[in-house]
Amino acid sequence: MSQRDPIIIEKNQEDLKNDAKIRELWMKNICDHDKYAKFKIKETYDFIIVGAGTAGCVLARELIHGIPNINILVLEAGGPNAHSNGLISLPCTWFQVFQLYDHDWGYVTQEQKMKSHVNPIKEAAVKNGIPYPRGKVWGGCSSLNAMIYLRGQAKQYNDWAAQGPEYKIWDWDHCLEAFKVLENNLRENPDEKFKQLHGFNGLHHVQDCGVYDILSGLVDAAKNLGIPYNDDFNGERQNGVGIYQFTNGEGKRCSLADCYLRDALKKVEFHPGSEPNGFGKVVAVDIRSYAHVLEIIWDEENKKENVAIGVRYFCNGTVREAFIAPKGEVIICSGAINSPQILMLSGVGPKENLEANNIKVRKELPVGRNLLDHPSCLFSAKSTSEKIRHWSSGSEVGIIHKANVEGKIPCKEDFFDENPDIQIIAMLLRPCLEPSVDDSFDGIGLLSVLNIPSSVGYLELNSNNPFDQPRIHLNYFEKPEDLYRIISSLKLSREIIKQPPLSTVYNVKEIGINDEFGQWITNGDDLSDEDWEKLVFEKSNTTFHPSGTVKMAPESKGGVVNHRLQVYGTKNLRVIDASIFPYIPSGNTNAPTAMVAWKASRLIIEDYMKKNQKLLILRSSVI
């Protein structure tokens, strides 16, 4: 397959008619099949995991190996990552992968009125909804992302732990243990400090990448401004300029499906039944692809408690049901958009929104609130032709710094501040990143990412239709400090490209402010904060890190799940993915999501063993 961007051709009326005709024939086949399908198999598993994304992959592997004689059903709305094996596996095609329609939920956010913080009397700007890609494939977003391996700063995890004594299990020291267990770091000749902070025996491959051409010049340019070099963004400090580590191994992407889910599938055992004529039990992980979960099934005979006993889902044109065995659990691992949607469709969520959509309220909780994300804004620059090798992964260099809260260029003290709040991801410019350029264009983009945002969004149901998109309200830059910190970083990016060797060897010049690609102001050298605000409002985007919508916190403080990730007011139900983050980590969220899943697996195993022990005691007392 060509490594150029996928060719997109607009469908005409004839194409749409053909699609509708084929769907009609498909439905007729399903209906004819149903006439003869007099029976259905009752699907019963010890654990049902909803979602084969980052968290679901880790959980499936850890549970099947950690608890004897169990079986697990994993329900995934998308298909295997092998369906697009070439594009997904190659690091240099990451920028194409998140455009793959078949592997994306296709969400679009709600339009947002953005009030000016620089000139409060100015009329609010309206920002149209933006595409909000989320993985719909084995591995979830770990199969689509840019593969940057970041954990974030210790402070965020210690803030998680500060919510109460029972949350101590989520402090940095406990989380670091989980990060290390998951990680198989391939760095050559690591020093002693690196060895203390990293793991080398896990399944998730992490490695250094080479830096090519202009991006190596970017490192030197940043150092010329006084930004310190950092050889490990996951080390004792996060600030500085350096080269990212990536979740790659042997020259290919290492998604959580590649390393954890596939290892889980290797365990297949048969245990003969002890009952007369009993068939026995197959110990394995079953994955059902293209399975869209509709709702949680509750025990309707138990009127006093909300006891989850299974899920109802749609697969291959039919509605199916899967149930959990005694001691089992339903575990929602569908991500920060789908997990809250499933809860709300099942009657767990804000009362007003549920009742407005004719859904019975089983437990009122602030599901969908606390939507956290890392907003970003791209600063683009062009360079001398043929100075860039586009076969690199293209986002090797990072600059992590403290922003100035008044929107000024950061000073040297900010560069050495060990509590940075901005991450600049330097990448080769692609048409999907800067629409005003094409494949023949050579340039770089400096993507300023607000790693510690103050503004908080939310999502809510649009209807009780499980196939309908929820309404996603990002509320980017609602707080003025968020705007000024992004402006501060953009001003820094502008200074960086003026430094040698970018300005000399590569002849780098900015675009998108005052040239043929975008007339923002009359004088490109004299930008007011109002000009910068306009640029941010127009060009800001997501970094694809939504989280926090099923918040882990005390119920009295807006929590939806407790410290063991159990949904308040329910039984046999947990949520385990980025949606439980009470505060968003200061960096890419894939590694933290895997960490949460690994820690959660230990909690589940512990609880399961306790249930088993109680059952054995009960049986022995009867005998």
Stockholm file with secondary structure:
# STOCKHOLM 1.0

chainA/1-623         MSQRDPIIIEKNQEDLKNDAKIRELWMKNICDHDKYAKFKIKETYDFIIVGAGTAGCVLARELIHGIPNINILVLEAGGPNAHSNGLISLPCTWFQVFQLYDHDWGYVTQEQKMKSHVNPIKEAAVKNGIPYPRGKVWGGCSSLNAMIYLRGQAKQYNDWAAQGPEYKIWDWDHCLEAFKVLENNLRENPDEKFKQLHGFNGLHHVQDCGVYDILSGLVDAAKNLGIPYNDDFNGERQNGVGIYQFTNGEGKRCSLADCYLRDALKKVEFHPGSEPNGFGKVVAVDIRSYAHVLEIIWDEENKKENVAIGVRYFCNGTVREAFIAPKGEVIICSGAINSPQILMLSGVGPKENLEANNIKVRKELPVGRNLLDHPSCLFSAKSTSEKIRHWSSGSEVGIIHKANVEGKIPCKEDFFDENPDIQIIAMLLRPCLEPSVDDSFDGIGLLSVLNIPSSVGYLELNSNNPFDQPRIHLNYFEKPEDLYRIISSLKLSREIIKQPPLSTVYNVKEIGINDEFGQWITNGDDLSDEDWEKLVFEKSNTTFHPSGTVKMAPESKGGVVNHRLQVYGTKNLRVIDASIFPYIPSGNTNAPTAMVAWKASRLIIEDYMKKNQKLLILRSSVI
#=GR chainA/1-623 SS CCSSCCCCCCCCHHHHHHHHHHHHHHHHHHHHHHHHCCCCCCEEEEEEEECCSHHHHHHHHHHHHHSTTCCEEEECSSBCGGGGHHHHHCGGGHHHHTTCGGGBCCEECCCEEECCSSSTTSCCEEECCCEECCBCBTTGGGGTSCCBCCCCCHHHHHHHHTTCGGGGGGSHHHHHHHHHHHEEECCSSCCHHHHHHCCBSSSEEEEECCCCTHHHHHHHHHHHTTCCBCSCTTSSCCCEEEECEESEETTEECCHIIIIIHHHHTCCEEECCSSTTCCCEEECEEEETTEEEEEEEECTTCSSSEEEEEEEEEETTEEEEEEEEEEEEEEECCHHHHHHHHHHHTTEECHHHHHHTTCCCSEECCTTCSBBCCEEEEEEEECCTTCCCTTSCSCCEEEEECCCTTSCCCCHHHHTCSSCCEEEEEEECCTTTCTTCCTTCCEEEEEEEESSCCCCBEEECSCSCTTSCCEEECCTTCSHHHHHHHHHHHHHHHHHTTSTTTTTTSCCEEESSEETTEECCSCTTCCCHHHHHHHHHHHCEECSCCBCTTCBSCGGGTCSBCTTCBBTTEESEEECSGGGCSSCCSSCSHHHHHHHHHHHHHHHHHHHHHHHHHHHHHHHHHC
#=GC SS_cons         CCSSCCCCCCCCHHHHHHHHHHHHHHHHHHHHHHHHCCCCCCEEEEEEEECCSHHHHHHHHHHHHHSTTCCEEEECSSBCGGGGHHHHHCGGGHHHHTTCGGGBCCEECCCEEECCSSSTTSCCEEECCCEECCBCBTTGGGGTSCCBCCCCCHHHHHHHHTTCGGGGGGSHHHHHHHHHHHEEECCSSCCHHHHHHCCBSSSEEEEECCCCTHHHHHHHHHHHTTCCBCSCTTSSCCCEEEECEESEETTEECCHIIIIIHHHHTCCEEECCSSTTCCCEEECEEEETTEEEEEEEECTTCSSSEEEEEEEEEETTEEEEEEEEEEEEEEECCHHHHHHHHHHHTTEECHHHHHHTTCCCSEECCTTCSBBCCEEEEEEEECCTTCCCTTSCSCCEEEEECCCTTSCCCCHHHHTCSSCCEEEEEEECCTTTCTTCCTTCCEEEEEEEESSCCCCBEEECSCSCTTSCCEEECCTTCSHHHHHHHHHHHHHHHHHTTSTTTTTTSCCEEESSEETTEECCSCTTCCCHHHHHHHHHHHCEECSCCBCTTCBSCGGGTCSBCTTCBBTTEESEEECSGGGCSSCCSSCSHHHHHHHHHHHHHHHHHHHHHHHHHHHHHHHHHC
//
